[in-house]
Amino acid sequence: MIEISESLDHMSEDFRFDLKRYNYAEFNIIVDTIENLSHRLRKVIKEVKLERSKMEEILKQMNEGFVLLDKDYRIISINASAIKILGNMQPNDSIIDYLYYPDIINALKNDILIQEVTIKIKHSIYTCYISKVDLGTTLLFVDVTAAKKAEKMRSEFFSNVSHELKTPMTSIRGYSDLLAQGLVKDEERQKEMLLKIQNEVNSMSGLINDILLLSRIESMDVEVDMMPMKMKSLVDEVLESYEVEIIEHDITIHKDFDDMVYIGNHQQIYTLLNNVIGNAIKYNKEHGHVYIDIEEQGQAMKVVVRDTGIGIPLADQARVFERFYRVDKGRSKARGGTGLGLAIVKHTVSLYKGTIRLNSELDKGTTIEMTMPQQTLKQA
Ligand code: ADP
């Protein structure tokens, strides 16, 4: 009996129970039962340890910050991401002493089961999900900076679109009201107004086309027809559409590059060239020059369009790829611009996994350089 008691004592440390058998049946039954129990206990403990290390690993790998608090708001468990977000805290610390966010503290102290608080920490925005559980409270911090930014961009985009559409709509309404009421008697004046209406309608439809194009490129999942294109003919096609401006402003075009074939979507590549070459012409000076160079560079196509035009101020250079950003709104509108051209270019280049560079000097000119990897034709 003393031996059993000693072994049980020993068992309490590592739950192992080992005892030799004696010649007493009753005694051996007890020893067997305890041994069995010890075996089962050790198995359960092993499983619990495994589960715990799995949980720890999950918490460690999580991008979200996780904190488990007891009922007195003391930390039971905190993962590495939570420490990165909230600063250094240890188990047993009271979170109330460390947190500077009154919204979270208020949420901790009330009885609502699940709450959501959005807070800004340094340069990031987090949604903190606070849930009351049996042990106390859990806090989960999810980084929502990118989603909030996208949401802001979307709402800015819509407000820009409605602003851009409202202006021509107002003037169309004004002129058409005057004409409909018969208030303009002079035929010349009537013609002038109709011409203005026509111009506004053209600029509106240009804007709508650009918006549709941009959203189609952005949604990326659209299957587009790819085909081999001769770049020289494509450039000629673009230049043809600017014939009037080229003659009007006496612009000289230089395009002495060797022809090359690029596989892409005709409309996308045409629009890309049309926007970049169009800008080089639109924002040029009288008697200016535009240099177009297209060449094969390894497995990629490099397109360089340089002009001797008005240039872009340094402060605006990073922003001209944003939607609706224009350095000189008056000039852009007068030349049929929508402010979406370079945004379309940037998105198209990234759709083709290429890169774009802008170099510009005020009053001297601008160079746009794009490198786009050669694409392959998908087999049907
Ligand atoms: P837009 O339709 O107004 O031309 P873009 O997105 O194509 O819009 O260009 C944005 C702005 O960048 C233009 O309004 C213009 O101010 C400036 N910009 C673009 N290309 C040039 C260039 N080659 N030379 C000078 N300014 C340019």
Boltz pocket constraint, residues with backbone or C-beta under 6 A from the ligand:
constraints:
  - pocket:
      binder: B
      contacts: [[A, 275], [A, 276], [A, 279], [A, 280], [A, 283], [A, 284], [A, 307], [A, 309], [A, 310], [A, 311], [A, 312], [A, 320], [A, 321], [A, 322], [A, 325], [A, 326], [A, 327], [A, 328], [A, 332], [A, 333], [A, 336], [A, 337], [A, 338], [A, 339], [A, 340], [A, 341], [A, 342], [A, 343], [A, 365], [A, 366]]
      max_distance: 6.0
